[in-house]
Amino acid sequence: MSDACGCSDDETTPAGQDAEEHEPERLWEVSELRFAAVAGALLLAGLVAGSMDQSTAATLLNWVALLVGAWTFVPTTLRRLVKGKIGVGTLMTIAAIGAVLLGEVAEAAALAFLYSISEGLEEYSLARTRRGLRALLSLVPATATVLRDGAENTVAPDELRIGDLMLVKPGERVATDGVIRTGRTALDVSAITGESVPVEAGPGQSIYAGSINGSGVLEVEVTTTAEDNSLARIVRIVEAEQSRKGEAQRLADRIAKPLVPGVMIAAALIAVAGSLLGDPGTWIERALVVLVAASPCALAISVPVTVVAAIGAASKQGVLIKGGAAMEALGAIRGVALDKTGTLTRNDPEVVAVVPAPGRTREDVLEVAAALEARSEHPLARAILAAVPAVTPASDVEAVPGAGLTGTFEGRPVRLGRPGWIQVGSLAAEVERMQHAGATAVLIEQDGQLLGAVAVRDELRPEAAQVVAQLRRDGYHVAMLTGDNTLTATALAREVGIEEVHADLRPEDKAALVAQLRTQRRTAMVGDGVNDAPALATADLGIAMGAMGTDVAIETADVALMGEDLRHLPQAFTHARRTRRIMLQNVGLSLAIIIVLMPLALFGVLGLAAVVLVHEVAEVFVIANGVRAGRTRPLPQYAVPGTATSFEHPAGVTR
């Protein structure tokens, strides 16, 4: 990976290509470090030989040390030069050649030795973080039990086909994604989503590769192949997106790209001007030392190492961050816009009250409501359909965006929708009471006459209030954006402690409002990644909530919280802020080293060996500092209230 810290565009390995390739797990498995060790031993032997007045042996040992150390970067540098690419390795190669021409073979060997160490340490740090990400794939078991022709067969996961019925016994890991057909259990998904509490699961629910089955025996219908399951997809997406560069990375590039040719020109001018005005040997040597002093290797490698380490750590916490650009943006966010449904709430609404109009019955109201909702994918539809034993679908059903549904039921025109689009009439007091209790009121009309109102409530996540409080303590401005009515939205916002509420919003309204919020501060939009797609795309950063296994959510957002635990949101922000601080520390140190070393080299205060040593020590430091971003911190624990505010019924209301 020579010249990996070079500042021109490097050839990159396609994402996932090396997934099966051996990654060095220990320092001595890195080839650059093995070469460096040999070169160091030869240098030491040359030093000993020189102290014993064995000059010929010392020179020979220094030459061999130079060749061994240079082998890690000179061949790649020459190949890049043929393609017209100049990098830090180019500067190091020129400096080594110049030192040899000046008769300083030992110093040239020392340069190659130290540069090989920095190359090897970078390779090790990158390999370490790649292993952390690919460790997700190791969660898939080596075998799976599949039911075929009434018999149990043990097969490899890659032999599973869509539609197969897997048998997952207690304590076993799930081999690929699927849907539970029979059985109930508590799934341990901590290694995937970061959620420490087991998740209850039963028939009809999705289950993901790598989950650990609890106590029940499950029959799971396979929905994806092993090559395309949720874990494999996450690894591919992250590795593909890691090439994206954030602000700090682009800053490093903007500095490094003109710096390399600029330094080469400056070194040439120093050599020529100094030779005309003084001793050519002295000034050529100083020009070469300046060349090495201005090498931006630490600058170029400082941010990539930090980003890769941080992304790998975040994935272990159930947070999918799509590259350096997303990491940088996440660390700079100061405002958070939260969608209500599926983000602050569980996205599992249920009917909490039915208020029939005078002369109507509860059954009349639910029958017509379910008939209209039978073909709808809206979350409220699931709640209404779950409240009736049987459904006869309405005909000619049409959706009116932002309002409701129209159709024909038993030959009569019917409508279902929000108050205002349908007049509340005699149910005004009951509807207002529903909304004040945080429920969504749906009105049903038949033949232009009001049938009744249905109150549907999507309960808040138990940790929502504490998460909002944590965000506010951390200095974030928090706002709620929802398509629900103002009264309902305000009631729920009050429960979680959000003061700024924007309700009755269509998807395009959310996008426009996010654009407005961005003019005040850097804003992240947190939503479900599907109907919030315009707002997610408009925000400085889009965060999808509960995106495990959801292609749309992962593709739309810059960051995806793979689990359903909202506590991962402030955890992700804290992690990104810390990572951003480490990035800026590395960039600042790298620039300071160049600024200090160049004049010292120009005026002869530091020689070639001293400059090389300072540079390589700086590289080791920024790599070690960047790897710190890979440390994870435990999920914050909050005292979760037992239940949300209950709905109090007006007299005569049935549930």
Salt bridges, closest charged atoms under 4 A:
ASP3 OD2 - ARG80 NE 3.00
ASP9 OD1 - LYS257 NZ 3.17
ASP10 OD1 - ARG80 NH1 2.85
GLU11 OE1 - ARG80 NH1 3.56
GLU11 OE2 - LYS83 NZ 3.30
GLU11 OE2 - LYS85 NZ 3.74
GLU23 OE2 - ARG130 NE 3.01
GLU23 OE2 - ARG134 NH1 2.57
GLU29 OE1 - HIS22 NE2 3.32
GLU29 OE2 - ARG26 NH1 3.56
GLU123 OE2 - ARG130 NH2 3.48
GLU152 OE1 - LYS169 NZ 3.92
ASP164 OD2 - ARG148 NH2 2.62
GLU221 OE1 - ARG181 NE 2.68
ASP228 OD1 - ARG236 NH2 2.77
GLU239 OE2 - ARG134 NE 2.69
GLU241 OE1 - ARG244 NH1 3.09
GLU247 OE2 - ARG250 NH2 2.45
ASP253 OD2 - LYS245 NZ 3.63
GLU328 OE2 - ARG580 NE 2.97
ASP339 OD1 - LYS510 NZ 2.81
GLU432 OE2 - HIS436 NE2 3.40
GLU445 OE1 - ARG415 NE 2.82
ASP447 OD2 - ARG412 NE 2.73
GLU459 OE1 - ARG457 NE 3.02
ASP484 OD2 - LYS340 NZ 3.34
GLU495 OE2 - ARG457 NH2 3.15
GLU499 OE2 - ARG472 NH2 3.36
GLU500 OE1 - HIS477 NE2 2.79
GLU500 OE2 - HIS502 NE2 2.69
GLU508 OE2 - ARG506 NE 3.59
ASP509 OD2 - ARG506 NE 3.26
ASP532 OD1 - LYS510 NZ 2.81
ASP540 OD1 - ARG518 NE 3.08
ASP551 OD1 - ARG233 NE 2.82
GLU564 OE1 - ARG461 NH2 2.82
ASP565 OD2 - ARG567 NH2 2.57
